[in-house]
Amino acid sequence: MLPIEHLRKSNTIENLWIYILTLLKTKKREIYGWELLVLIKKEFNFKPGKITPYRVLYRLEKDGFVKSGMKGRRRIYQITRNGERELELAKEFYKKILNKLQKK
């Protein structure tokens, strides 16, 4: 695997939680799991596996970063305050790295 391919994979599929939290925050509405797959492809131009987002959502909910509920037959998700804080930490992390890369 080429270095850039590894970088793309580690910053997309392997860190899917960042994209899920971003969508839940920016859409400012409840989103169901299947819809996340479509939005990730549309907004971030990569396609995670069909099951992976659900596994990530389960873990995010278990850790208190998202909350869910049933609406009809669909489970819908919303970001929590803890999720918003975690997303801000991720953004700061990336900003620091980009700043250092641009200085060189």
N, CA, C and O atoms as CSV, one atom per row, in Angstrom:
chain,resi,resn,atom,element,x,y,z
A,1,MET,N,N,0.850,-1.178,0.000
A,1,MET,CA,C,0.000,0.000,0.000
A,1,MET,C,C,0.898,1.244,0.000
A,1,MET,O,O,1.838,1.356,0.787
A,2,LEU,N,N,0.581,2.159,-0.893
A,2,LEU,CA,C,1.337,3.403,-0.963
A,2,LEU,C,C,1.081,4.255,0.278
A,2,LEU,O,O,0.015,4.156,0.885
A,3,PRO,N,N,2.045,5.086,0.661
A,3,PRO,CA,C,1.849,5.932,1.846
A,3,PRO,C,C,0.574,6.778,1.794
A,3,PRO,O,O,-0.124,6.894,2.802
A,4,ILE,N,N,0.259,7.368,0.642
A,4,ILE,CA,C,-0.939,8.207,0.561
A,4,ILE,C,C,-2.207,7.368,0.718
A,4,ILE,O,O,-3.196,7.838,1.280
A,5,GLU,N,N,-2.182,6.139,0.228
A,5,GLU,CA,C,-3.340,5.252,0.396
A,5,GLU,C,C,-3.546,4.916,1.872
A,5,GLU,O,O,-4.674,4.895,2.365
A,6,HIS,N,N,-2.461,4.658,2.557
A,6,HIS,CA,C,-2.544,4.375,3.990
A,6,HIS,C,C,-3.065,5.607,4.743
A,6,HIS,O,O,-3.893,5.483,5.646
A,7,LEU,N,N,-2.581,6.782,4.371
A,7,LEU,CA,C,-3.036,8.021,5.002
A,7,LEU,C,C,-4.539,8.216,4.795
A,7,LEU,O,O,-5.259,8.555,5.734
A,8,ARG,N,N,-5.004,8.003,3.575
A,8,ARG,CA,C,-6.440,8.138,3.294
A,8,ARG,C,C,-7.260,7.160,4.134
A,8,ARG,O,O,-8.271,7.535,4.728
A,9,LYS,N,N,-6.820,5.916,4.178
A,9,LYS,CA,C,-7.565,4.903,4.925
A,9,LYS,C,C,-7.592,5.227,6.418
A,9,LYS,O,O,-8.636,5.124,7.063
A,10,SER,N,N,-6.449,5.617,6.958
A,10,SER,CA,C,-6.399,5.887,8.396
A,10,SER,C,C,-7.146,7.160,8.771
A,10,SER,O,O,-7.518,7.341,9.930
A,11,ASN,N,N,-7.368,8.043,7.803
A,11,ASN,CA,C,-8.083,9.283,8.089
A,11,ASN,C,C,-9.521,9.268,7.590
A,11,ASN,O,O,-10.205,10.290,7.645
A,12,THR,N,N,-9.976,8.140,7.111
A,12,THR,CA,C,-11.377,8.022,6.697
A,12,THR,C,C,-12.012,6.842,7.427
A,12,THR,O,O,-12.588,7.008,8.502
A,13,ILE,N,N,-11.909,5.684,6.856
A,13,ILE,CA,C,-12.577,4.500,7.392
A,13,ILE,C,C,-12.143,4.170,8.820
A,13,ILE,O,O,-12.974,3.800,9.649
A,14,GLU,N,N,-10.862,4.300,9.108
A,14,GLU,CA,C,-10.375,3.943,10.438
A,14,GLU,C,C,-10.717,4.983,11.499
A,14,GLU,O,O,-10.566,4.720,12.692
A,15,ASN,N,N,-11.167,6.139,11.089
A,15,ASN,CA,C,-11.607,7.181,12.024
A,15,ASN,C,C,-12.991,7.685,11.632
A,15,ASN,O,O,-13.245,8.889,11.589
A,16,LEU,N,N,-13.855,6.762,11.356
A,16,LEU,CA,C,-15.207,7.062,10.896
A,16,LEU,C,C,-15.983,7.895,11.908
A,16,LEU,O,O,-16.893,8.633,11.529
A,17,TRP,N,N,-15.644,7.790,13.171
A,17,TRP,CA,C,-16.363,8.518,14.217
A,17,TRP,C,C,-16.323,10.021,13.990
A,17,TRP,O,O,-17.290,10.714,14.307
A,18,ILE,N,N,-15.219,10.543,13.443
A,18,ILE,CA,C,-15.103,11.982,13.192
A,18,ILE,C,C,-16.160,12.429,12.183
A,18,ILE,O,O,-16.784,13.476,12.359
A,19,TYR,N,N,-16.358,11.653,11.144
A,19,TYR,CA,C,-17.308,12.002,10.094
A,19,TYR,C,C,-18.748,11.859,10.592
A,19,TYR,O,O,-19.612,12.667,10.252
A,20,ILE,N,N,-18.993,10.847,11.381
A,20,ILE,CA,C,-20.335,10.656,11.942
A,20,ILE,C,C,-20.689,11.809,12.872
A,20,ILE,O,O,-21.775,12.379,12.765
A,21,LEU,N,N,-19.789,12.156,13.776
A,21,LEU,CA,C,-20.065,13.269,14.691
A,21,LEU,C,C,-20.215,14.587,13.932
A,21,LEU,O,O,-21.056,15.415,14.282
A,22,THR,N,N,-19.402,14.782,12.898
A,22,THR,CA,C,-19.509,16.007,12.096
A,22,THR,C,C,-20.882,16.109,11.444
A,22,THR,O,O,-21.510,17.167,11.481
A,23,LEU,N,N,-21.346,15.029,10.854
A,23,LEU,CA,C,-22.671,15.048,10.215
A,23,LEU,C,C,-23.778,15.287,11.229
A,23,LEU,O,O,-24.699,16.063,10.976
A,24,LEU,N,N,-23.691,14.622,12.374
A,24,LEU,CA,C,-24.725,14.803,13.397
A,24,LEU,C,C,-24.743,16.238,13.910
A,24,LEU,O,O,-25.799,16.765,14.258
A,25,LYS,N,N,-23.577,16.865,13.955
A,25,LYS,CA,C,-23.517,18.252,14.436
A,25,LYS,C,C,-23.964,19.238,13.367
A,25,LYS,O,O,-24.758,20.135,13.650
A,26,THR,N,N,-23.471,19.086,12.152
A,26,THR,CA,C,-23.744,20.082,11.118
A,26,THR,C,C,-25.145,19.995,10.538
A,26,THR,O,O,-25.692,21.003,10.092
A,27,LYS,N,N,-25.724,18.824,10.536
A,27,LYS,CA,C,-27.081,18.679,9.987
A,27,LYS,C,C,-28.138,19.202,10.960
A,27,LYS,O,O,-29.256,19.531,10.562
A,28,LYS,N,N,-27.769,19.272,12.233
A,28,LYS,CA,C,-28.653,19.807,13.279
A,28,LYS,C,C,-30.038,19.153,13.263
A,28,LYS,O,O,-31.062,19.812,13.442
A,29,ARG,N,N,-30.031,17.869,13.049
A,29,ARG,CA,C,-31.284,17.112,13.075
A,29,ARG,C,C,-30.959,15.657,13.391
A,29,ARG,O,O,-29.802,15.238,13.395
A,30,GLU,N,N,-31.991,14.926,13.647
A,30,GLU,CA,C,-31.817,13.498,13.897
A,30,GLU,C,C,-31.498,12.809,12.572
A,30,GLU,O,O,-32.070,13.137,11.533
A,31,ILE,N,N,-30.583,11.858,12.629
A,31,ILE,CA,C,-30.199,11.120,11.424
A,31,ILE,C,C,-30.249,9.635,11.758
A,31,ILE,O,O,-29.822,9.222,12.836
A,32,TYR,N,N,-30.765,8.839,10.839
A,32,TYR,CA,C,-30.779,7.398,11.061
A,32,TYR,C,C,-29.550,6.760,10.412
A,32,TYR,O,O,-28.919,7.353,9.537
A,33,GLY,N,N,-29.225,5.564,10.846
A,33,GLY,CA,C,-27.975,4.913,10.465
A,33,GLY,C,C,-27.750,4.785,8.967
A,33,GLY,O,O,-26.671,5.120,8.477
A,34,TRP,N,N,-28.736,4.312,8.238
A,34,TRP,CA,C,-28.561,4.119,6.795
A,34,TRP,C,C,-28.304,5.446,6.095
A,34,TRP,O,O,-27.539,5.510,5.132
A,35,GLU,N,N,-28.944,6.499,6.581
A,35,GLU,CA,C,-28.754,7.825,6.001
A,35,GLU,C,C,-27.303,8.286,6.150
A,35,GLU,O,O,-26.786,8.996,5.287
A,36,LEU,N,N,-26.654,7.888,7.232
A,36,LEU,CA,C,-25.249,8.258,7.430
A,36,LEU,C,C,-24.362,7.717,6.317
A,36,LEU,O,O,-23.436,8.396,5.872
A,37,LEU,N,N,-24.638,6.504,5.868
A,37,LEU,CA,C,-23.859,5.935,4.766
A,37,LEU,C,C,-23.947,6.818,3.520
A,37,LEU,O,O,-22.937,7.094,2.872
A,38,VAL,N,N,-25.145,7.251,3.199
A,38,VAL,CA,C,-25.368,8.096,2.027
A,38,VAL,C,C,-24.685,9.450,2.206
A,38,VAL,O,O,-24.033,9.943,1.286
A,39,LEU,N,N,-24.831,10.046,3.377
A,39,LEU,CA,C,-24.242,11.369,3.629
A,39,LEU,C,C,-22.716,11.336,3.627
A,39,LEU,O,O,-22.077,12.270,3.143
A,40,ILE,N,N,-22.133,10.272,4.161
A,40,ILE,CA,C,-20.670,10.154,4.164
A,40,ILE,C,C,-20.156,10.108,2.725
A,40,ILE,O,O,-19.192,10.796,2.386
A,41,LYS,N,N,-20.789,9.309,1.891
A,41,LYS,CA,C,-20.388,9.221,0.480
A,41,LYS,C,C,-20.550,10.574,-0.207
A,41,LYS,O,O,-19.662,11.014,-0.937
A,42,LYS,N,N,-21.687,11.236,0.029
A,42,LYS,CA,C,-21.988,12.507,-0.631
A,42,LYS,C,C,-21.073,13.637,-0.154
A,42,LYS,O,O,-20.561,14.404,-0.969
A,43,GLU,N,N,-20.868,13.742,1.147
A,43,GLU,CA,C,-20.163,14.898,1.704
A,43,GLU,C,C,-18.650,14.705,1.840
A,43,GLU,O,O,-17.891,15.672,1.783
A,44,PHE,N,N,-18.215,13.448,2.020
A,44,PHE,CA,C,-16.789,13.213,2.261
A,44,PHE,C,C,-16.128,12.332,1.202
A,44,PHE,O,O,-14.922,12.087,1.247
A,45,ASN,N,N,-16.930,11.864,0.254
A,45,ASN,CA,C,-16.420,11.145,-0.911
A,45,ASN,C,C,-15.684,9.839,-0.595
A,45,ASN,O,O,-14.683,9.517,-1.235
A,46,PHE,N,N,-16.172,9.106,0.373
A,46,PHE,CA,C,-15.699,7.740,0.572
A,46,PHE,C,C,-16.861,6.915,1.094
A,46,PHE,O,O,-17.828,7.447,1.639
A,47,LYS,N,N,-16.749,5.613,0.919
A,47,LYS,CA,C,-17.857,4.740,1.274
A,47,LYS,C,C,-17.395,3.698,2.292
A,47,LYS,O,O,-16.630,2.793,1.960
A,48,PRO,N,N,-17.862,3.832,3.530
A,48,PRO,CA,C,-17.523,2.801,4.517
A,48,PRO,C,C,-18.351,1.540,4.255
A,48,PRO,O,O,-19.307,1.561,3.480
A,49,GLY,N,N,-17.973,0.461,4.902
A,49,GLY,CA,C,-18.753,-0.761,4.790
A,49,GLY,C,C,-20.169,-0.564,5.323
A,49,GLY,O,O,-20.429,0.389,6.058
A,50,LYS,N,N,-21.066,-1.441,4.964
A,50,LYS,CA,C,-22.473,-1.293,5.354
A,50,LYS,C,C,-22.699,-1.455,6.854
A,50,LYS,O,O,-23.611,-0.841,7.406
A,51,ILE,N,N,-21.899,-2.257,7.511
A,51,ILE,CA,C,-22.069,-2.529,8.935
A,51,ILE,C,C,-21.219,-1.588,9.798
A,51,ILE,O,O,-21.601,-1.273,10.925
A,52,THR,N,N,-20.100,-1.149,9.292
A,52,THR,CA,C,-19.149,-0.361,10.070
A,52,THR,C,C,-19.766,0.862,10.758
A,52,THR,O,O,-19.514,1.064,11.946
A,53,PRO,N,N,-20.563,1.686,10.066
A,53,PRO,CA,C,-21.143,2.847,10.758
A,53,PRO,C,C,-22.004,2.457,11.960
A,53,PRO,O,O,-22.026,3.169,12.963
A,54,TYR,N,N,-22.701,1.347,11.863
A,54,TYR,CA,C,-23.527,0.907,12.987
A,54,TYR,C,C,-22.667,0.498,14.172
A,54,TYR,O,O,-23.020,0.770,15.320
A,55,ARG,N,N,-21.553,-0.147,13.904
A,55,ARG,CA,C,-20.636,-0.528,14.983
A,55,ARG,C,C,-20.057,0.715,15.646
A,55,ARG,O,O,-19.928,0.776,16.868
A,56,VAL,N,N,-19.706,1.713,14.820
A,56,VAL,CA,C,-19.157,2.967,15.346
A,56,VAL,C,C,-20.231,3.703,16.148
A,56,VAL,O,O,-19.947,4.221,17.228
A,57,LEU,N,N,-21.452,3.754,15.635
A,57,LEU,CA,C,-22.556,4.404,16.359
A,57,LEU,C,C,-22.796,3.737,17.708
A,57,LEU,O,O,-23.007,4.414,18.714
A,58,TYR,N,N,-22.765,2.408,17.726
A,58,TYR,CA,C,-22.962,1.676,18.979
A,58,TYR,C,C,-21.904,2.087,20.004
A,58,TYR,O,O,-22.215,2.337,21.168
A,59,ARG,N,N,-20.662,2.153,19.556
A,59,ARG,CA,C,-19.566,2.520,20.465
A,59,ARG,C,C,-19.683,3.986,20.907
A,59,ARG,O,O,-19.465,4.302,22.076
A,60,LEU,N,N,-20.025,4.871,19.975
A,60,LEU,CA,C,-20.196,6.285,20.318
A,60,LEU,C,C,-21.310,6.468,21.340
A,60,LEU,O,O,-21.205,7.290,22.251
A,61,GLU,N,N,-22.376,5.693,21.179
A,61,GLU,CA,C,-23.480,5.793,22.134
A,61,GLU,C,C,-23.063,5.226,23.494
A,61,GLU,O,O,-23.361,5.810,24.536
A,62,LYS,N,N,-22.391,4.115,23.473
A,62,LYS,CA,C,-21.923,3.500,24.719
A,62,LYS,C,C,-21.013,4.450,25.492
A,62,LYS,O,O,-21.042,4.483,26.722
A,63,ASP,N,N,-20.207,5.219,24.769
A,63,ASP,CA,C,-19.261,6.148,25.394
A,63,ASP,C,C,-19.860,7.524,25.671
A,63,ASP,O,O,-19.176,8.399,26.203
A,64,GLY,N,N,-21.131,7.725,25.315
A,64,GLY,CA,C,-21.820,8.975,25.628
A,64,GLY,C,C,-21.625,10.109,24.636
A,64,GLY,O,O,-21.895,11.264,24.962
A,65,PHE,N,N,-21.158,9.798,23.420
A,65,PHE,CA,C,-20.937,10.835,22.421
A,65,PHE,C,C,-22.142,11.057,21.511
A,65,PHE,O,O,-22.274,12.114,20.893
A,66,VAL,N,N,-23.009,10.069,21.433
A,66,VAL,CA,C,-24.279,10.203,20.717
A,66,VAL,C,C,-25.375,9.580,21.571
A,66,VAL,O,O,-25.108,8.790,22.477
A,67,LYS,N,N,-26.599,9.948,21.264
A,67,LYS,CA,C,-27.741,9.304,21.894
A,67,LYS,C,C,-28.684,8.893,20.783
A,67,LYS,O,O,-28.694,9.479,19.701
A,68,SER,N,N,-29.477,7.873,21.074
A,68,SER,CA,C,-30.392,7.379,20.047
A,68,SER,C,C,-31.782,7.182,20.634
A,68,SER,O,O,-31.985,7.176,21.848
A,69,GLY,N,N,-32.711,7.025,19.733
A,69,GLY,CA,C,-34.083,6.743,20.103
A,69,GLY,C,C,-34.807,6.201,18.890
A,69,GLY,O,O,-34.303,6.271,17.769
A,70,MET,N,N,-35.974,5.669,19.116
A,70,MET,CA,C,-36.753,5.120,18.013
A,70,MET,C,C,-37.736,6.165,17.512
A,70,MET,O,O,-38.381,6.864,18.292
A,71,LYS,N,N,-37.833,6.252,16.211
A,71,LYS,CA,C,-38.818,7.108,15.554
A,71,LYS,C,C,-39.478,6.231,14.500
A,71,LYS,O,O,-38.914,5.972,13.437
A,72,GLY,N,N,-40.666,5.788,14.815
A,72,GLY,CA,C,-41.287,4.788,13.947
A,72,GLY,C,C,-40.499,3.499,14.045
A,72,GLY,O,O,-40.294,2.964,15.135
A,73,ARG,N,N,-40.061,3.009,12.909
A,73,ARG,CA,C,-39.269,1.772,12.879
A,73,ARG,C,C,-37.773,2.034,12.766
A,73,ARG,O,O,-36.984,1.095,12.657
A,74,ARG,N,N,-37.382,3.296,12.790
A,74,ARG,CA,C,-35.969,3.650,12.619
A,74,ARG,C,C,-35.353,4.138,13.916
A,74,ARG,O,O,-35.988,4.835,14.708
A,75,ARG,N,N,-34.099,3.754,14.110
A,75,ARG,CA,C,-33.329,4.289,15.222
A,75,ARG,C,C,-32.630,5.546,14.717
A,75,ARG,O,O,-31.897,5.511,13.729
A,76,ILE,N,N,-32.864,6.639,15.400
A,76,ILE,CA,C,-32.276,7.909,14.998
A,76,ILE,C,C,-31.203,8.314,16.017
A,76,ILE,O,O,-31.244,7.916,17.182
A,77,TYR,N,N,-30.248,9.111,15.546
A,77,TYR,CA,C,-29.102,9.480,16.368
A,77,TYR,C,C,-28.941,10.986,16.423
A,77,TYR,O,O,-29.251,11.701,15.471
A,78,GLN,N,N,-28.449,11.449,17.562
A,78,GLN,CA,C,-28.123,12.852,17.769
A,78,GLN,C,C,-26.796,12.925,18.511
A,78,GLN,O,O,-26.472,12.044,19.307
A,79,ILE,N,N,-26.036,13.973,18.247
A,79,ILE,CA,C,-24.777,14.187,18.951
A,79,ILE,C,C,-25.076,14.748,20.346
A,79,ILE,O,O,-26.038,15.496,20.525
A,80,THR,N,N,-24.260,14.388,21.317
A,80,THR,CA,C,-24.395,14.919,22.675
A,80,THR,C,C,-23.354,16.025,22.880
A,80,THR,O,O,-22.504,16.259,22.021
A,81,ARG,N,N,-23.434,16.688,24.011
A,81,ARG,CA,C,-22.414,17.707,24.318
A,81,ARG,C,C,-21.032,17.081,24.405
A,81,ARG,O,O,-20.047,17.667,23.954
A,82,ASN,N,N,-20.962,15.894,24.983
A,82,ASN,CA,C,-19.664,15.197,25.031
A,82,ASN,C,C,-19.160,14.906,23.621
A,82,ASN,O,O,-17.961,15.004,23.359
A,83,GLY,N,N,-20.056,14.553,22.722
A,83,GLY,CA,C,-19.686,14.309,21.330
A,83,GLY,C,C,-19.173,15.564,20.660
A,83,GLY,O,O,-18.201,15.523,19.905
A,84,GLU,N,N,-19.830,16.687,20.937
A,84,GLU,CA,C,-19.379,17.964,20.369
A,84,GLU,C,C,-17.994,18.330,20.879
A,84,GLU,O,O,-17.162,18.825,20.118
A,85,ARG,N,N,-17.741,18.091,22.159
A,85,ARG,CA,C,-16.412,18.378,22.718
A,85,ARG,C,C,-15.348,17.479,22.090
A,85,ARG,O,O,-14.252,17.935,21.763
A,86,GLU,N,N,-15.679,16.210,21.927
A,86,GLU,CA,C,-14.718,15.266,21.334
A,86,GLU,C,C,-14.405,15.659,19.883
A,86,GLU,O,O,-13.262,15.558,19.438
A,87,LEU,N,N,-15.419,16.101,19.163
A,87,LEU,CA,C,-15.220,16.553,17.787
A,87,LEU,C,C,-14.322,17.783,17.743
A,87,LEU,O,O,-13.463,17.886,16.867
A,88,GLU,N,N,-14.504,18.705,18.660
A,88,GLU,CA,C,-13.646,19.898,18.714
A,88,GLU,C,C,-12.196,19.515,19.016
A,88,GLU,O,O,-11.271,20.106,18.459
A,89,LEU,N,N,-11.996,18.538,19.886
A,89,LEU,CA,C,-10.638,18.059,20.168
A,89,LEU,C,C,-9.992,17.470,18.914
A,89,LEU,O,O,-8.807,17.684,18.660
A,90,ALA,N,N,-10.772,16.735,18.139
A,90,ALA,CA,C,-10.255,16.157,16.893
A,90,ALA,C,C,-9.873,17.256,15.910
A,90,ALA,O,O,-8.834,17.174,15.254
A,91,LYS,N,N,-10.707,18.279,15.807
A,91,LYS,CA,C,-10.408,19.395,14.898
A,91,LYS,C,C,-9.123,20.103,15.312
A,91,LYS,O,O,-8.291,20.433,14.467
A,92,GLU,N,N,-8.965,20.334,16.602
A,92,GLU,CA,C,-7.750,20.980,17.094
A,92,GLU,C,C,-6.520,20.129,16.808
A,92,GLU,O,O,-5.468,20.657,16.448
A,93,PHE,N,N,-6.647,18.835,16.964
A,93,PHE,CA,C,-5.557,17.906,16.672
A,93,PHE,C,C,-5.118,18.035,15.212
A,93,PHE,O,O,-3.929,18.160,14.919
A,94,TYR,N,N,-6.093,18.004,14.304
A,94,TYR,CA,C,-5.776,18.127,12.879
A,94,TYR,C,C,-5.211,19.503,12.543
A,94,TYR,O,O,-4.295,19.606,11.727
A,95,LYS,N,N,-5.732,20.548,13.149
A,95,LYS,CA,C,-5.213,21.896,12.892
A,95,LYS,C,C,-3.747,21.997,13.274
A,95,LYS,O,O,-2.952,22.576,12.533
A,96,LYS,N,N,-3.380,21.440,14.420
A,96,LYS,CA,C,-1.984,21.485,14.867
A,96,LYS,C,C,-1.066,20.748,13.896
A,96,LYS,O,O,0.023,21.222,13.573
A,97,ILE,N,N,-1.515,19.596,13.442
A,97,ILE,CA,C,-0.704,18.826,12.490
A,97,ILE,C,C,-0.546,19.598,11.186
A,97,ILE,O,O,0.561,19.703,10.659
A,98,LEU,N,N,-1.647,20.141,10.659
A,98,LEU,CA,C,-1.574,20.895,9.411
A,98,LEU,C,C,-0.686,22.122,9.536
A,98,LEU,O,O,0.071,22.434,8.617
A,99,ASN,N,N,-0.767,22.812,10.649
A,99,ASN,CA,C,0.096,23.975,10.860
A,99,ASN,C,C,1.568,23.581,10.836
A,99,ASN,O,O,2.393,24.282,10.250
A,100,LYS,N,N,1.896,22.463,11.471
A,100,LYS,CA,C,3.281,22.014,11.482
A,100,LYS,C,C,3.741,21.564,10.089
A,100,LYS,O,O,4.882,21.816,9.701
A,101,LEU,N,N,2.867,20.910,9.353
A,101,LEU,CA,C,3.223,20.468,8.005
A,101,LEU,C,C,3.429,21.653,7.057
A,101,LEU,O,O,4.287,21.598,6.176
A,102,GLN,N,N,2.657,22.710,7.231
A,102,GLN,CA,C,2.763,23.868,6.355
A,102,GLN,C,C,4.001,24.709,6.646
A,102,GLN,O,O,4.455,25.448,5.773
A,103,LYS,N,N,4.553,24.614,7.844
A,103,LYS,CA,C,5.729,25.388,8.210
A,103,LYS,C,C,6.997,24.829,7.593
A,103,LYS,O,O,7.977,25.554,7.422
A,104,LYS,N,N,6.989,23.591,7.268
A,104,LYS,CA,C,8.201,22.923,6.762
A,104,LYS,C,C,8.437,23.234,5.305
A,104,LYS,O,O,9.410,22.755,4.722
